[in-house]
Amino acid sequence: MRVDLFDFDLPNERIALRPVSPRDAARLLVVRTGAEPELADARVSDLPELLQPGDALVVNDTRVLPARLAGIRRRATSQGEGVEVEAMLHKRVAPDSWLALARPGKRLAPGDTIVFASPDGTQTLDAVLEAKGEGGEVTLRFTLAGAALDAAIAGIGHIPLPPYIAAKRADDAQDRRDYQTMFANQEGSVAAPTAGLHFTPELIQRLAQRGVETHRVTLHVGAGTFLPVKVDDTTDHRMHAEWGEVSAATVAALNAVKARGGRVVTVGTTATRLIESAAAEDGSLSEWRGETDIFITPGHRFRFIDGMMTNFHLPRSTLVMLVAAFIGHETQKRAYAHAIATGYRFYSYGDACLLLPKARA
């Protein structure tokens, strides 16, 4: 499909720069598909009444790393000294080494040393640029390894706010709280699974009292989530692989939900992509662990999930394509037009939608 079919105009004031408080006070657009799709305005706090006893939610328990590092390039000669560098770590390849997206990539070369520092300059961390790949990707080998490296990154790193927020304000201590879900305990992401940001312990308790289960999977969101789709047709786009795991316990619980007629509702596109990666053609779910580069566009036949809760996504993004695949492109366009017209807040810190398509044959 043509990528421009997923374009739309979004007023700048619709981009949320901070989340609402409490988290479950965010607005929730309920989209029910059918012969005549229905749109209804609600709140995330209404979720227990919108789901049925026996249903299950699937949440992503990944934790966001302070993966954005700011530094200065140093060379053995004075030529080229002092170039400011920003590196976004996205995949660990050894105890002392990470793949990263670096800017300005064209001004970096293998053998360069980059001195990363905390905002106040009291902590530093050195790395050697060992290799360069395509699209600004580099391999960085640090002077520390293992837990010592993790601690240093935690001390000097910035929370990797999405570009549409970072362009408007700097990250701060509040983001270290706001940009983590209540489920976060498996460190490895460079972006939050943002639909999960809306949940609170009180909401989870009310869901449990309603008879709605909550089960966890892990998908570490990579830096590729920030990259725009640069091709004209979806068939030419290459997704970045991301590591995930669906445990045997989660598989058993979700298969049991389906067997008794309950619905499985994924919280976020990350959980959706992971469950679809683990599901077989016959609709069964199996234990799964590895990297997935699944790219879901209209025409995809969903194998396992019955509903999805997700935020409102960027124009021309792979995420809005996934939403269109799940509820239909025309319904997606109608839902987004309604959200824009009625003041919903978009993107990572914004509002959410609950997508409940009719049962599939």
DRENBA-171426 format. One record per residue (C-alpha): x, y, z. Coordinates in steps of 0.5 Angstrom, whole numbers. Layout:
! residues N
X=X	Y=Y	Z=Z .
...
END
This chain:
! residues 361
X=0	Y=0	Z=0 .
X=2	Y=7	Z=-1 .
X=5	Y=10	Z=5 .
X=2	Y=17	Z=4 .
X=-5	Y=14	Z=5 .
X=-4	Y=14	Z=12 .
X=-2	Y=21	Z=13 .
X=-6	Y=26	Z=16 .
X=-6	Y=33	Z=19 .
X=-5	Y=34	Z=26 .
X=-5	Y=41	Z=30 .
X=1	Y=42	Z=34 .
X=-3	Y=43	Z=40 .
X=-6	Y=36	Z=40 .
X=1	Y=33	Z=42 .
X=2	Y=32	Z=49 .
X=8	Y=34	Z=53 .
X=6	Y=31	Z=59 .
X=1	Y=26	Z=62 .
X=-5	Y=27	Z=65 .
X=-5	Y=26	Z=73 .
X=-8	Y=21	Z=75 .
X=-6	Y=17	Z=69 .
X=-12	Y=13	Z=69 .
X=-16	Y=20	Z=68 .
X=-14	Y=20	Z=60 .
X=-19	Y=20	Z=55 .
X=-21	Y=14	Z=52 .
X=-24	Y=13	Z=45 .
X=-28	Y=7	Z=44 .
X=-28	Y=4	Z=37 .
X=-33	Y=-2	Z=36 .
X=-33	Y=-4	Z=29 .
X=-38	Y=-7	Z=25 .
X=-43	Y=-6	Z=19 .
X=-43	Y=1	Z=22 .
X=-37	Y=3	Z=27 .
X=-39	Y=6	Z=33 .
X=-35	Y=11	Z=37 .
X=-36	Y=13	Z=44 .
X=-32	Y=18	Z=49 .
X=-30	Y=15	Z=55 .
X=-24	Y=15	Z=60 .
X=-19	Y=10	Z=62 .
X=-22	Y=9	Z=69 .
X=-28	Y=6	Z=65 .
X=-24	Y=0	Z=63 .
X=-27	Y=-5	Z=68 .
X=-34	Y=-3	Z=65 .
X=-32	Y=-4	Z=58 .
X=-29	Y=-11	Z=59 .
X=-32	Y=-17	Z=61 .
X=-31	Y=-22	Z=67 .
X=-27	Y=-27	Z=64 .
X=-23	Y=-22	Z=59 .
X=-15	Y=-22	Z=60 .
X=-11	Y=-16	Z=58 .
X=-4	Y=-17	Z=56 .
X=2	Y=-12	Z=58 .
X=9	Y=-11	Z=56 .
X=13	Y=-11	Z=62 .
X=20	Y=-8	Z=59 .
X=23	Y=-2	Z=63 .
X=26	Y=4	Z=59 .
X=34	Y=5	Z=59 .
X=36	Y=12	Z=60 .
X=39	Y=11	Z=53 .
X=40	Y=18	Z=50 .
X=48	Y=20	Z=52 .
X=51	Y=27	Z=50 .
X=58	Y=27	Z=49 .
X=64	Y=30	Z=45 .
X=68	Y=27	Z=40 .
X=76	Y=27	Z=42 .
X=81	Y=25	Z=37 .
X=89	Y=23	Z=38 .
X=90	Y=30	Z=34 .
X=87	Y=37	Z=35 .
X=84	Y=36	Z=28 .
X=76	Y=35	Z=29 .
X=76	Y=36	Z=36 .
X=70	Y=38	Z=40 .
X=65	Y=36	Z=36 .
X=58	Y=35	Z=40 .
X=55	Y=28	Z=39 .
X=49	Y=25	Z=41 .
X=48	Y=17	Z=42 .
X=42	Y=13	Z=43 .
X=43	Y=6	Z=45 .
X=39	Y=1	Z=42 .
X=42	Y=-6	Z=43 .
X=47	Y=-9	Z=47 .
X=52	Y=-14	Z=43 .
X=57	Y=-15	Z=49 .
X=58	Y=-14	Z=56 .
X=62	Y=-7	Z=54 .
X=59	Y=-6	Z=47 .
X=52	Y=-3	Z=45 .
X=50	Y=-1	Z=38 .
X=47	Y=6	Z=38 .
X=44	Y=11	Z=33 .
X=49	Y=17	Z=33 .
X=49	Y=24	Z=31 .
X=52	Y=27	Z=27 .
X=54	Y=20	Z=24 .
X=58	Y=23	Z=18 .
X=63	Y=27	Z=22 .
X=65	Y=20	Z=26 .
X=70	Y=15	Z=24 .
X=72	Y=8	Z=27 .
X=77	Y=10	Z=32 .
X=74	Y=16	Z=35 .
X=74	Y=17	Z=42 .
X=67	Y=20	Z=45 .
X=67	Y=22	Z=52 .
X=60	Y=22	Z=55 .
X=58	Y=26	Z=61 .
X=52	Y=28	Z=66 .
X=49	Y=34	Z=65 .
X=53	Y=37	Z=71 .
X=59	Y=35	Z=68 .
X=61	Y=31	Z=74 .
X=61	Y=24	Z=71 .
X=64	Y=22	Z=65 .
X=64	Y=15	Z=61 .
X=69	Y=14	Z=55 .
X=67	Y=10	Z=49 .
X=71	Y=8	Z=42 .
X=67	Y=8	Z=36 .
X=69	Y=1	Z=33 .
X=65	Y=1	Z=27 .
X=60	Y=5	Z=23 .
X=54	Y=2	Z=19 .
X=48	Y=5	Z=15 .
X=43	Y=10	Z=17 .
X=48	Y=13	Z=23 .
X=48	Y=6	Z=27 .
X=55	Y=5	Z=30 .
X=58	Y=0	Z=35 .
X=61	Y=3	Z=41 .
X=66	Y=0	Z=46 .
X=66	Y=3	Z=53 .
X=71	Y=3	Z=58 .
X=67	Y=-1	Z=63 .
X=63	Y=-7	Z=62 .
X=57	Y=-11	Z=66 .
X=54	Y=-8	Z=72 .
X=59	Y=-2	Z=72 .
X=57	Y=0	Z=65 .
X=50	Y=0	Z=67 .
X=51	Y=4	Z=73 .
X=55	Y=9	Z=69 .
X=49	Y=9	Z=64 .
X=44	Y=10	Z=69 .
X=48	Y=16	Z=72 .
X=50	Y=20	Z=66 .
X=44	Y=18	Z=61 .
X=38	Y=22	Z=59 .
X=31	Y=19	Z=58 .
X=30	Y=18	Z=51 .
X=24	Y=22	Z=50 .
X=21	Y=22	Z=43 .
X=23	Y=27	Z=38 .
X=17	Y=31	Z=38 .
X=17	Y=32	Z=45 .
X=25	Y=33	Z=46 .
X=24	Y=38	Z=41 .
X=20	Y=42	Z=45 .
X=23	Y=41	Z=52 .
X=29	Y=38	Z=56 .
X=28	Y=32	Z=59 .
X=28	Y=32	Z=67 .
X=27	Y=28	Z=73 .
X=19	Y=28	Z=73 .
X=20	Y=24	Z=66 .
X=24	Y=19	Z=70 .
X=18	Y=17	Z=73 .
X=13	Y=19	Z=68 .
X=16	Y=15	Z=62 .
X=16	Y=8	Z=66 .
X=9	Y=4	Z=66 .
X=7	Y=1	Z=73 .
X=9	Y=-6	Z=70 .
X=16	Y=-4	Z=68 .
X=21	Y=-9	Z=71 .
X=25	Y=-12	Z=65 .
X=30	Y=-7	Z=63 .
X=32	Y=-6	Z=56 .
X=28	Y=-1	Z=52 .
X=29	Y=6	Z=49 .
X=22	Y=8	Z=48 .
X=16	Y=6	Z=53 .
X=10	Y=2	Z=51 .
X=6	Y=8	Z=52 .
X=-1	Y=5	Z=52 .
X=1	Y=2	Z=59 .
X=3	Y=9	Z=62 .
X=-5	Y=10	Z=63 .
X=-5	Y=4	Z=68 .
X=-5	Y=5	Z=76 .
X=-5	Y=0	Z=82 .
X=-12	Y=2	Z=83 .
X=-14	Y=1	Z=76 .
X=-11	Y=-6	Z=76 .
X=-15	Y=-8	Z=83 .
X=-22	Y=-6	Z=80 .
X=-20	Y=-10	Z=73 .
X=-19	Y=-16	Z=78 .
X=-25	Y=-15	Z=82 .
X=-29	Y=-15	Z=75 .
X=-26	Y=-21	Z=73 .
X=-21	Y=-19	Z=68 .
X=-14	Y=-22	Z=68 .
X=-7	Y=-18	Z=67 .
X=-2	Y=-22	Z=64 .
X=5	Y=-20	Z=62 .
X=10	Y=-21	Z=56 .
X=17	Y=-17	Z=55 .
X=18	Y=-13	Z=48 .
X=24	Y=-9	Z=49 .
X=23	Y=-3	Z=44 .
X=28	Y=-1	Z=40 .
X=31	Y=6	Z=37 .
X=27	Y=4	Z=30 .
X=21	Y=6	Z=33 .
X=23	Y=13	Z=32 .
X=25	Y=13	Z=25 .
X=20	Y=15	Z=20 .
X=18	Y=11	Z=14 .
X=22	Y=14	Z=8 .
X=19	Y=9	Z=3 .
X=13	Y=11	Z=-2 .
X=10	Y=4	Z=-1 .
X=10	Y=-1	Z=5 .
X=13	Y=-7	Z=1 .
X=19	Y=-3	Z=1 .
X=20	Y=-2	Z=9 .
X=24	Y=-6	Z=13 .
X=23	Y=-6	Z=20 .
X=28	Y=-6	Z=26 .
X=28	Y=-13	Z=30 .
X=26	Y=-12	Z=37 .
X=28	Y=-18	Z=42 .
X=22	Y=-21	Z=46 .
X=19	Y=-26	Z=50 .
X=12	Y=-30	Z=52 .
X=13	Y=-34	Z=57 .
X=10	Y=-41	Z=58 .
X=6	Y=-39	Z=64 .
X=3	Y=-33	Z=60 .
X=2	Y=-38	Z=54 .
X=-2	Y=-43	Z=59 .
X=-6	Y=-37	Z=62 .
X=-8	Y=-34	Z=55 .
X=-10	Y=-40	Z=52 .
X=-14	Y=-42	Z=58 .
X=-18	Y=-35	Z=57 .
X=-19	Y=-37	Z=50 .
X=-22	Y=-44	Z=51 .
X=-27	Y=-41	Z=56 .
X=-29	Y=-36	Z=51 .
X=-26	Y=-30	Z=54 .
X=-23	Y=-24	Z=50 .
X=-15	Y=-23	Z=50 .
X=-14	Y=-15	Z=49 .
X=-7	Y=-13	Z=48 .
X=-5	Y=-6	Z=51 .
X=0	Y=-3	Z=46 .
X=2	Y=-4	Z=39 .
X=9	Y=-8	Z=42 .
X=5	Y=-13	Z=46 .
X=0	Y=-14	Z=40 .
X=6	Y=-15	Z=35 .
X=9	Y=-20	Z=40 .
X=3	Y=-24	Z=41 .
X=2	Y=-24	Z=33 .
X=9	Y=-27	Z=33 .
X=8	Y=-32	Z=38 .
X=1	Y=-34	Z=35 .
X=1	Y=-40	Z=30 .
X=-4	Y=-40	Z=24 .
X=-9	Y=-44	Z=27 .
X=-10	Y=-39	Z=32 .
X=-6	Y=-43	Z=38 .
X=-1	Y=-39	Z=42 .
X=6	Y=-42	Z=44 .
X=12	Y=-40	Z=48 .
X=16	Y=-36	Z=44 .
X=23	Y=-32	Z=45 .
X=27	Y=-28	Z=40 .
X=27	Y=-23	Z=36 .
X=21	Y=-20	Z=31 .
X=21	Y=-16	Z=26 .
X=14	Y=-17	Z=24 .
X=11	Y=-11	Z=20 .
X=3	Y=-11	Z=21 .
X=-1	Y=-7	Z=15 .
X=-8	Y=-8	Z=12 .
X=-9	Y=-15	Z=10 .
X=-6	Y=-18	Z=16 .
X=-10	Y=-24	Z=19 .
X=-10	Y=-23	Z=26 .
X=-9	Y=-30	Z=29 .
X=-10	Y=-29	Z=37 .
X=-12	Y=-22	Z=40 .
X=-19	Y=-20	Z=40 .
X=-18	Y=-13	Z=42 .
X=-13	Y=-7	Z=43 .
X=-12	Y=-1	Z=47 .
X=-7	Y=4	Z=44 .
X=-5	Y=11	Z=44 .
X=-6	Y=16	Z=38 .
X=0	Y=15	Z=33 .
X=4	Y=19	Z=28 .
X=2	Y=20	Z=21 .
X=5	Y=15	Z=16 .
X=8	Y=11	Z=22 .
X=8	Y=3	Z=22 .
X=4	Y=4	Z=29 .
X=-2	Y=8	Z=25 .
X=-2	Y=2	Z=20 .
X=-2	Y=-3	Z=25 .
X=-9	Y=0	Z=28 .
X=-11	Y=1	Z=21 .
X=-10	Y=-7	Z=20 .
X=-14	Y=-8	Z=26 .
X=-20	Y=-4	Z=25 .
X=-20	Y=-3	Z=18 .
X=-17	Y=3	Z=14 .
X=-23	Y=7	Z=14 .
X=-25	Y=6	Z=21 .
X=-18	Y=8	Z=23 .
X=-19	Y=15	Z=19 .
X=-26	Y=16	Z=22 .
X=-23	Y=15	Z=29 .
X=-17	Y=19	Z=28 .
X=-21	Y=25	Z=25 .
X=-26	Y=25	Z=31 .
X=-20	Y=25	Z=36 .
X=-17	Y=31	Z=33 .
X=-24	Y=35	Z=32 .
X=-26	Y=33	Z=40 .
X=-19	Y=35	Z=43 .
X=-16	Y=28	Z=44 .
X=-8	Y=29	Z=46 .
X=-4	Y=25	Z=41 .
X=3	Y=21	Z=42 .
X=7	Y=18	Z=48 .
X=4	Y=22	Z=53 .
X=-3	Y=23	Z=50 .
X=-10	Y=19	Z=51 .
X=-12	Y=12	Z=48 .
X=-17	Y=8	Z=44 .
X=-20	Y=2	Z=46 .
X=-21	Y=-2	Z=39 .
X=-26	Y=-8	Z=40 .
X=-27	Y=-11	Z=33 .
X=-33	Y=-15	Z=31 .
X=-32	Y=-23	Z=32 .
X=-28	Y=-26	Z=26 .
X=-30	Y=-32	Z=23 .
END
